[in-house]
């Protein structure tokens, strides 16, 4: 898997460049496909979760182990909608393009477009909630994380 940031819009006056989207690639392996040789749909959810994990490390600057074990924070999905557009096959190299759509007090709504060779395979929209693992309740974004999320978002909002 490889990941990179593409910068269409940068914060020039307040700090380093912040990419508006996060791009990662994942090859489709034998473990992802069913006997027909196409991706078994639950595997897409695992791949999307891997992209979100890598995105949170790249954008928020904290890996999942640190977030869970040291900070006692989680980032679970509270809502997800997926549109499957074309099947993916063994050997395909999928490109995942994650964009932040809205930032709430304790949530973030993201869109993930998945393609292969310029052909859209699926689109996912999901809401992630920053949660205290001690109380199992949503908690406000720390100010530096919120500022970064707002900097990379397509629009800011008050989604919860």
HELIX and SHEET records of a PDB file:
HELIX    1   1 UNK A   30  UNK A   32  5                                   3    
HELIX    2   2 UNK A   41  UNK A   60  1                                  20    
HELIX    3   3 UNK A   64  UNK A   65  1                                   2    
HELIX    4   4 UNK A   66  UNK A   70  3                                   5    
HELIX    5   5 UNK A  143  UNK A  152  1                                  10    
SHEET    1   A 6 UNK A   2  UNK A   6  0                                        
SHEET    2   A 6 UNK A  21  UNK A  27 -1                                        
SHEET    3   A 6 UNK A  93  UNK A 103 -1                                        
SHEET    4   A 6 UNK A 107  UNK A 116 -1                                        
SHEET    5   A 6 UNK A 119  UNK A 132 -1                                        
SHEET    6   A 6 UNK A  73  UNK A  84 -1                                        
SHEET    1   B 6 UNK A   2  UNK A   6  0                                        
SHEET    2   B 6 UNK A  21  UNK A  27 -1                                        
SHEET    3   B 6 UNK A  93  UNK A 103 -1                                        
SHEET    4   B 6 UNK A 107  UNK A 116 -1                                        
SHEET    5   B 6 UNK A 119  UNK A 132 -1                                        
SHEET    6   B 6 UNK A 137  UNK A 138 -1                                        
END                                                                             
